[in-house]
Amino acid sequence: MRGAVVVVTGASSGIGRATALACAGRGARVVLAARSGAALEEVAGECRRRGGEGFAVPTDVADERAVRELADRSVARFGRVDVWVNAAGVGILGRFDQVPSAELRRLLGVNVLGAVHGARAVLPVMRRQGGGVVIDVASLLGGVVVAPYLGGYAMSKAALVVFDDVLRQELALAGERHIEICTLLPAAVDTPFFGPVLPKLPRSDK
């Protein structure tokens, strides 16, 4: 990892932050993306203290133009992108028929389209440089395990699994064998992800 250029979305907290710090600890040059610039600067400082480099680029992954700019700024700063990690994600806990449509659209925009935007932005870079790795953080709730009150989130993660399978096939058919697509299926992790969504759970005051 020493000297590798790693772009991590969702890098301000949770799995994205842990991934960024782990890469920095091995000497990687890490581009940090999330909506909160202040939080990203904190992570960038920690990356430097761990022996790597941290470059903060505030980005809303649901905005395709912003993600293209993220890729452009990464290349402008470091000349290449070796690894792109789509770790940005949001969740909603609640009965599927009671989840507001606007919140569901936002969830799909971040969890699914955010990863699609990332792949579209970085694949041309990886083709030019002769290879790279795209990592999508899906979930065991993407079809392996089912649970109530997580319909939208599970649907979004299942979409990522299918998207990656199709992307692997298309890259293979195009003869592009030096670009790897990895899908991670973590179980539940104790991160700030759960804070804003827990109040939507059905509750009993008995």
ZADO-1210 file (C-alpha; in nm, 4 decimals, padded with zeros to 6 digits):
<atoms>
<atom x="00.0000" y="00.0000" z="00.0000" code="MET" pos="1"/>
<atom x="00.2942" y="00.2384" z="00.0428" code="ARG" pos="2"/>
<atom x="00.2511" y="00.5197" z="-00.2051" code="GLY" pos="3"/>
<atom x="-00.0762" y="00.3819" z="-00.3428" code="ALA" pos="4"/>
<atom x="-00.3524" y="00.6342" z="-00.4128" code="VAL" pos="5"/>
<atom x="-00.6773" y="00.5331" z="-00.2426" code="VAL" pos="6"/>
<atom x="-01.0049" y="00.7244" z="-00.2748" code="VAL" pos="7"/>
<atom x="-01.2539" y="00.6550" z="00.0048" code="VAL" pos="8"/>
<atom x="-01.6092" y="00.7883" z="00.0022" code="THR" pos="9"/>
<atom x="-01.7941" y="00.8065" z="00.3312" code="GLY" pos="10"/>
<atom x="-01.4540" y="00.8713" z="00.4898" code="ALA" pos="11"/>
<atom x="-01.5757" y="01.0978" z="00.7686" code="SER" pos="12"/>
<atom x="-01.7005" y="00.8136" z="00.9911" code="SER" pos="13"/>
<atom x="-01.7647" y="00.4435" z="01.0280" code="GLY" pos="14"/>
<atom x="-01.6236" y="00.1883" z="00.7868" code="ILE" pos="15"/>
<atom x="-01.5062" y="00.4577" z="00.5466" code="GLY" pos="16"/>
<atom x="-01.3052" y="00.6340" z="00.8151" code="ARG" pos="17"/>
<atom x="-01.1564" y="00.3078" z="00.9432" code="ALA" pos="18"/>
<atom x="-01.0613" y="00.2101" z="00.5883" code="THR" pos="19"/>
<atom x="-00.8932" y="00.5450" z="00.5248" code="ALA" pos="20"/>
<atom x="-00.6927" y="00.5276" z="00.8472" code="LEU" pos="21"/>
<atom x="-00.5886" y="00.1674" z="00.7859" code="ALA" pos="22"/>
<atom x="-00.4612" y="00.2562" z="00.4387" code="CYS" pos="23"/>
<atom x="-00.2802" y="00.5633" z="00.5692" code="ALA" pos="24"/>
<atom x="-00.1174" y="00.3490" z="00.8357" code="GLY" pos="25"/>
<atom x="00.0401" y="00.1486" z="00.5545" code="ARG" pos="26"/>
<atom x="00.1723" y="00.4584" z="00.3820" code="GLY" pos="27"/>
<atom x="-00.1051" y="00.5174" z="00.1287" code="ALA" pos="28"/>
<atom x="-00.2011" y="00.8541" z="-00.0122" code="ARG" pos="29"/>
<atom x="-00.5693" y="00.8740" z="00.0770" code="VAL" pos="30"/>
<atom x="-00.8292" y="01.0993" z="-00.0832" code="VAL" pos="31"/>
<atom x="-01.1119" y="01.1480" z="00.1652" code="LEU" pos="32"/>
<atom x="-01.4653" y="01.2173" z="00.0437" code="ALA" pos="33"/>
<atom x="-01.7837" y="01.2924" z="00.2387" code="ALA" pos="34"/>
<atom x="-02.0183" y="01.5866" z="00.2761" code="ARG" pos="35"/>
<atom x="-01.8635" y="01.7320" z="00.5927" code="SER" pos="36"/>
<atom x="-01.5452" y="01.9209" z="00.5158" code="GLY" pos="37"/>
<atom x="-01.4634" y="01.9768" z="00.8837" code="ALA" pos="38"/>
<atom x="-01.4911" y="01.6059" z="00.9654" code="ALA" pos="39"/>
<atom x="-01.2770" y="01.5183" z="00.6641" code="LEU" pos="40"/>
<atom x="-01.0013" y="01.7538" z="00.7751" code="GLU" pos="41"/>
<atom x="-00.9911" y="01.5764" z="01.1119" code="GLU" pos="42"/>
<atom x="-00.9511" y="01.2410" z="00.9375" code="VAL" pos="43"/>
<atom x="-00.6873" y="01.3881" z="00.7051" code="ALA" pos="44"/>
<atom x="-00.4850" y="01.4974" z="01.0065" code="GLY" pos="45"/>
<atom x="-00.5085" y="01.1503" z="01.1569" code="GLU" pos="46"/>
<atom x="-00.3978" y="00.9984" z="00.8263" code="CYS" pos="47"/>
<atom x="-00.0841" y="01.2112" z="00.8337" code="ARG" pos="48"/>
<atom x="-00.0130" y="01.1166" z="01.1952" code="ARG" pos="49"/>
<atom x="-00.0293" y="00.7508" z="01.0919" code="ARG" pos="50"/>
<atom x="00.2357" y="00.7958" z="00.8263" code="GLY" pos="51"/>
<atom x="00.0234" y="00.8389" z="00.5162" code="GLY" pos="52"/>
<atom x="-00.1228" y="01.1376" z="00.3380" code="GLU" pos="53"/>
<atom x="-00.4764" y="01.2679" z="00.3656" code="GLY" pos="54"/>
<atom x="-00.6410" y="01.4914" z="00.1065" code="PHE" pos="55"/>
<atom x="-00.9957" y="01.6056" z="00.1881" code="ALA" pos="56"/>
<atom x="-01.2433" y="01.6637" z="-00.0944" code="VAL" pos="57"/>
<atom x="-01.5974" y="01.7418" z="00.0324" code="PRO" pos="58"/>
<atom x="-01.8328" y="01.5476" z="-00.1952" code="THR" pos="59"/>
<atom x="-02.1974" y="01.4457" z="-00.2105" code="ASP" pos="60"/>
<atom x="-02.1785" y="01.1094" z="-00.3866" code="VAL" pos="61"/>
<atom x="-02.5416" y="01.1382" z="-00.4988" code="ALA" pos="62"/>
<atom x="-02.4254" y="01.4211" z="-00.7272" code="ASP" pos="63"/>
<atom x="-02.2640" y="01.2664" z="-01.0361" code="GLU" pos="64"/>
<atom x="-02.0842" y="01.5860" z="-01.1319" code="ARG" pos="65"/>
<atom x="-01.9347" y="01.6141" z="-00.7826" code="ALA" pos="66"/>
<atom x="-01.8055" y="01.2561" z="-00.8034" code="VAL" pos="67"/>
<atom x="-01.6447" y="01.3236" z="-01.1415" code="ARG" pos="68"/>
<atom x="-01.4769" y="01.6256" z="-00.9848" code="GLU" pos="69"/>
<atom x="-01.3563" y="01.4019" z="-00.7001" code="LEU" pos="70"/>
<atom x="-01.1887" y="01.1718" z="-00.9521" code="ALA" pos="71"/>
<atom x="-01.0418" y="01.4661" z="-01.1434" code="ASP" pos="72"/>
<atom x="-00.9001" y="01.6256" z="-00.8288" code="ARG" pos="73"/>
<atom x="-00.7527" y="01.2943" z="-00.7165" code="SER" pos="74"/>
<atom x="-00.5700" y="01.2520" z="-01.0460" code="VAL" pos="75"/>
<atom x="-00.4623" y="01.6156" z="-01.0515" code="ALA" pos="76"/>
<atom x="-00.3158" y="01.5790" z="-00.7019" code="ARG" pos="77"/>
<atom x="-00.1551" y="01.2338" z="-00.7262" code="PHE" pos="78"/>
<atom x="-00.1515" y="01.1384" z="-01.0941" code="GLY" pos="79"/>
<atom x="-00.3516" y="00.8161" z="-01.0600" code="ARG" pos="80"/>
<atom x="-00.6096" y="00.6219" z="-00.8570" code="VAL" pos="81"/>
<atom x="-00.5092" y="00.2717" z="-00.7527" code="ASP" pos="82"/>
<atom x="-00.8079" y="00.1902" z="-00.5306" code="VAL" pos="83"/>
<atom x="-01.1541" y="00.3459" z="-00.5147" code="TRP" pos="84"/>
<atom x="-01.3679" y="00.2518" z="-00.2122" code="VAL" pos="85"/>
<atom x="-01.7408" y="00.3265" z="-00.2238" code="ASN" pos="86"/>
<atom x="-01.8144" y="00.3260" z="00.1490" code="ALA" pos="87"/>
<atom x="-02.0638" y="00.6134" z="00.1677" code="ALA" pos="88"/>
<atom x="-02.4002" y="00.4934" z="00.2878" code="GLY" pos="89"/>
<atom x="-02.7151" y="00.5956" z="00.4704" code="VAL" pos="90"/>
<atom x="-02.9890" y="00.3880" z="00.6252" code="GLY" pos="91"/>
<atom x="-03.3516" y="00.4030" z="00.7280" code="ILE" pos="92"/>
<atom x="-03.5055" y="00.1821" z="00.9922" code="LEU" pos="93"/>
<atom x="-03.8817" y="00.1689" z="00.9702" code="GLY" pos="94"/>
<atom x="-04.1794" y="-00.0038" z="00.8153" code="ARG" pos="95"/>
<atom x="-04.1345" y="00.0105" z="00.4402" code="PHE" pos="96"/>
<atom x="-04.4842" y="00.1494" z="00.3758" code="ASP" pos="97"/>
<atom x="-04.4221" y="00.4294" z="00.6262" code="GLN" pos="98"/>
<atom x="-04.0808" y="00.5458" z="00.5066" code="VAL" pos="99"/>
<atom x="-04.1150" y="00.8877" z="00.3365" code="PRO" pos="100"/>
<atom x="-04.0509" y="00.8659" z="-00.0374" code="SER" pos="101"/>
<atom x="-03.8021" y="01.1523" z="-00.0257" code="ALA" pos="102"/>
<atom x="-03.5904" y="00.9666" z="00.2301" code="GLU" pos="103"/>
<atom x="-03.5998" y="00.6485" z="00.0228" code="LEU" pos="104"/>
<atom x="-03.4884" y="00.8403" z="-00.2865" code="ARG" pos="105"/>
<atom x="-03.2013" y="00.9918" z="-00.0897" code="ARG" pos="106"/>
<atom x="-03.0975" y="00.6484" z="00.0378" code="LEU" pos="107"/>
<atom x="-03.0922" y="00.5011" z="-00.3130" code="LEU" pos="108"/>
<atom x="-02.9115" y="00.8085" z="-00.4435" code="GLY" pos="109"/>
<atom x="-02.6292" y="00.7644" z="-00.1935" code="VAL" pos="110"/>
<atom x="-02.6086" y="00.3864" z="-00.1554" code="ASN" pos="111"/>
<atom x="-02.6667" y="00.2804" z="-00.5161" code="VAL" pos="112"/>
<atom x="-02.6122" y="00.5745" z="-00.7482" code="LEU" pos="113"/>
<atom x="-02.3201" y="00.6925" z="-00.5360" code="GLY" pos="114"/>
<atom x="-02.1364" y="00.3698" z="-00.6180" code="ALA" pos="115"/>
<atom x="-02.2429" y="00.3861" z="-00.9828" code="VAL" pos="116"/>
<atom x="-02.1141" y="00.7434" z="-01.0073" code="HIS" pos="117"/>
<atom x="-01.7878" y="00.6332" z="-00.8486" code="GLY" pos="118"/>
<atom x="-01.7375" y="00.3486" z="-01.0951" code="ALA" pos="119"/>
<atom x="-01.8192" y="00.5689" z="-01.3931" code="ARG" pos="120"/>
<atom x="-01.5766" y="00.8339" z="-01.2739" code="ALA" pos="121"/>
<atom x="-01.2816" y="00.6081" z="-01.1953" code="VAL" pos="122"/>
<atom x="-01.2974" y="00.3326" z="-01.4576" code="LEU" pos="123"/>
<atom x="-01.1657" y="00.5587" z="-01.7362" code="PRO" pos="124"/>
<atom x="-00.8762" y="00.6537" z="-01.5078" code="VAL" pos="125"/>
<atom x="-00.7964" y="00.2901" z="-01.4353" code="MET" pos="126"/>
<atom x="-00.8161" y="00.2003" z="-01.8035" code="ARG" pos="127"/>
<atom x="-00.5629" y="00.4708" z="-01.8888" code="ARG" pos="128"/>
<atom x="-00.3207" y="00.3669" z="-01.6173" code="GLN" pos="129"/>
<atom x="-00.3542" y="-00.0062" z="-01.6847" code="GLY" pos="130"/>
<atom x="-00.5425" y="-00.1293" z="-01.3788" code="GLY" pos="131"/>
<atom x="-00.6894" y="-00.0674" z="-01.0369" code="GLY" pos="132"/>
<atom x="-00.9381" y="-00.1926" z="-00.7806" code="VAL" pos="133"/>
<atom x="-01.2941" y="-00.0747" z="-00.7141" code="VAL" pos="134"/>
<atom x="-01.4384" y="-00.1799" z="-00.3776" code="ILE" pos="135"/>
<atom x="-01.8082" y="-00.1500" z="-00.2969" code="ASP" pos="136"/>
<atom x="-01.9215" y="-00.1827" z="00.0637" code="VAL" pos="137"/>
<atom x="-02.2501" y="-00.3716" z="00.0414" code="ALA" pos="138"/>
<atom x="-02.3916" y="-00.5698" z="00.3349" code="SER" pos="139"/>
<atom x="-02.5044" y="-00.9127" z="00.4486" code="LEU" pos="140"/>
<atom x="-02.8483" y="-00.7524" z="00.4323" code="LEU" pos="141"/>
<atom x="-02.8085" y="-00.7420" z="00.0565" code="GLY" pos="142"/>
<atom x="-02.9833" y="-01.0747" z="00.0119" code="GLY" pos="143"/>
<atom x="-02.7858" y="-01.3088" z="00.2396" code="VAL" pos="144"/>
<atom x="-02.9810" y="-01.2110" z="00.5512" code="VAL" pos="145"/>
<atom x="-03.3253" y="-01.0512" z="00.5772" code="VAL" pos="146"/>
<atom x="-03.4601" y="-00.8383" z="00.8615" code="ALA" pos="147"/>
<atom x="-03.7715" y="-00.6294" z="00.9206" code="PRO" pos="148"/>
<atom x="-03.7640" y="-00.2487" z="00.9063" code="TYR" pos="149"/>
<atom x="-03.4597" y="-00.2431" z="00.6773" code="LEU" pos="150"/>
<atom x="-03.6279" y="-00.2887" z="00.3408" code="GLY" pos="151"/>
<atom x="-03.4871" y="00.0174" z="00.1672" code="GLY" pos="152"/>
<atom x="-03.1360" y="-00.0363" z="00.2989" code="TYR" pos="153"/>
<atom x="-03.1349" y="-00.4075" z="00.2099" code="ALA" pos="154"/>
<atom x="-03.2712" y="-00.3286" z="-00.1362" code="MET" pos="155"/>
<atom x="-02.9906" y="-00.0803" z="-00.1963" code="SER" pos="156"/>
<atom x="-02.7213" y="-00.3243" z="-00.0881" code="LYS" pos="157"/>
<atom x="-02.8671" y="-00.6053" z="-00.2986" code="ALA" pos="158"/>
<atom x="-02.8505" y="-00.3688" z="-00.5944" code="ALA" pos="159"/>
<atom x="-02.4793" y="-00.3168" z="-00.5281" code="LEU" pos="160"/>
<atom x="-02.4147" y="-00.6916" z="-00.5306" code="VAL" pos="161"/>
<atom x="-02.5884" y="-00.7297" z="-00.8683" code="VAL" pos="162"/>
<atom x="-02.4217" y="-00.4185" z="-01.0086" code="PHE" pos="163"/>
<atom x="-02.0775" y="-00.5518" z="-00.9202" code="ASP" pos="164"/>
<atom x="-02.1506" y="-00.8937" z="-01.0706" code="ASP" pos="165"/>
<atom x="-02.2583" y="-00.7336" z="-01.3975" code="VAL" pos="166"/>
<atom x="-01.9616" y="-00.4955" z="-01.3957" code="LEU" pos="167"/>
<atom x="-01.7182" y="-00.7867" z="-01.3546" code="ARG" pos="168"/>
<atom x="-01.8736" y="-00.9650" z="-01.6511" code="GLN" pos="169"/>
<atom x="-01.8650" y="-00.6562" z="-01.8710" code="GLU" pos="170"/>
<atom x="-01.5006" y="-00.5854" z="-01.7868" code="LEU" pos="171"/>
<atom x="-01.4101" y="-00.9479" z="-01.8621" code="ALA" pos="172"/>
<atom x="-01.5934" y="-00.9408" z="-02.1951" code="LEU" pos="173"/>
<atom x="-01.4072" y="-00.6218" z="-02.2839" code="ALA" pos="174"/>
<atom x="-01.0764" y="-00.7921" z="-02.2052" code="GLY" pos="175"/>
<atom x="-01.0016" y="-00.5540" z="-01.9188" code="GLU" pos="176"/>
<atom x="-00.8526" y="-00.8061" z="-01.6794" code="ARG" pos="177"/>
<atom x="-00.6423" y="-00.5663" z="-01.4747" code="HIS" pos="178"/>
<atom x="-00.9361" y="-00.3876" z="-01.3139" code="ILE" pos="179"/>
<atom x="-01.0729" y="-00.5726" z="-01.0126" code="GLU" pos="180"/>
<atom x="-01.4231" y="-00.5267" z="-00.8671" code="ILE" pos="181"/>
<atom x="-01.4576" y="-00.6293" z="-00.5027" code="CYS" pos="182"/>
<atom x="-01.7823" y="-00.6500" z="-00.3065" code="THR" pos="183"/>
<atom x="-01.7683" y="-00.6448" z="00.0730" code="LEU" pos="184"/>
<atom x="-02.0552" y="-00.7863" z="00.2797" code="LEU" pos="185"/>
<atom x="-02.0010" y="-00.6723" z="00.6387" code="PRO" pos="186"/>
<atom x="-02.2385" y="-00.7593" z="00.9192" code="ALA" pos="187"/>
<atom x="-02.3724" y="-00.4888" z="01.1505" code="ALA" pos="188"/>
<atom x="-02.0917" y="-00.2644" z="01.2757" code="VAL" pos="189"/>
<atom x="-02.1117" y="-00.0246" z="01.5702" code="ASP" pos="190"/>
<atom x="-02.0722" y="00.3073" z="01.3876" code="THR" pos="191"/>
<atom x="-02.2501" y="00.6471" z="01.3852" code="PRO" pos="192"/>
<atom x="-02.4634" y="00.5042" z="01.1008" code="PHE" pos="193"/>
<atom x="-02.7271" y="00.3936" z="01.3539" code="PHE" pos="194"/>
<atom x="-02.7664" y="00.7225" z="01.5415" code="GLY" pos="195"/>
<atom x="-02.9992" y="00.9123" z="01.3058" code="PRO" pos="196"/>
<atom x="-03.2073" y="00.6106" z="01.2031" code="VAL" pos="197"/>
<atom x="-03.2961" y="00.4435" z="01.5329" code="LEU" pos="198"/>
<atom x="-03.5841" y="00.6831" z="01.6146" code="PRO" pos="199"/>
<atom x="-03.7744" y="00.5510" z="01.3117" code="LYS" pos="200"/>
<atom x="-03.8094" y="00.2045" z="01.4632" code="LEU" pos="201"/>
<atom x="-04.1561" y="00.1051" z="01.5796" code="PRO" pos="202"/>
<atom x="-04.1693" y="00.1315" z="01.9578" code="ARG" pos="203"/>
<atom x="-04.3861" y="00.0279" z="02.2461" code="SER" pos="204"/>
<atom x="-04.4370" y="00.2423" z="02.5550" code="ASP" pos="205"/>
<atom x="-04.5703" y="-00.0458" z="02.7636" code="LYS" pos="206"/>
</atoms>
